[in-house]
């Protein structure tokens, strides 16, 4: 489930997984797959402090909130509208709350998820970067270092429900390894606890 994070540019924003059977993340009205996000984080971690640069990031953008849908209505099984509603008709919220865990094999539903988001979205190029002042941006969303670390930790943990059986996808394990060996001071302390 997406959580609320404080941005420096837009106040509190939603970020996270929104269906346990998909590996797609949302950042407000931008949607992207978790492995793409993790690969970009690894590229960022490879940069030294002096050589930081922007990386292109292809995302699905849905400008009409009605086409995004009603996450809470879909979770409760009472309102299946928009892209999120369509996904919940295919992959409903589990009847047993203990089964509410993020599936590490969520990539297996990618073709289905893509077929439902493409008709209601536009593929847009945004940029992800670490700025010289120690803040980070994803598109127009600006984060301080601490909150950006929280976004990374959220993906590492498997979001609010956590990873099913505590099994993480390979791309998440690789992301953590890349960040841990990074000499870029921006990433220092992401996984210290």
C-alpha angles and dihedrals in degrees: 000000000000116000132206117258128182114244124192091225108039107022115234113004135180119248131168153055113326104185123036093219094056131067091212121121129200130214102190101295096349118094128194141154119266095231091057089051092048092049090053091049089054091051090049090049090054091061118093119228094262096045101052115146142172120267124207114241122192111211138169109246121200110190097181112073089205089062091052092057139209112300097187092045090051093046090052091046094238106102123034106180134141128359095319092047090052091053092050091053087057097036108024125195107272117261090223108064089209088066090061096111130128110258111234087207092059089124088074090073094051097109091052093046092047092050089056099044099044096069093053101038145057121227105237133183115229129166132241117202149153110234127218090249091062097258126117132219134205105188106310093339113105121198134184116236095260095053093044087054088052090056089053092047090049091058091044091054095045094250125272097332093043124223117309111258087356089279115143126200116254092249090059092049090049091049091054092047091049093050093045093055093042118120090199106114091215089072096046111124100013091124100022095120 
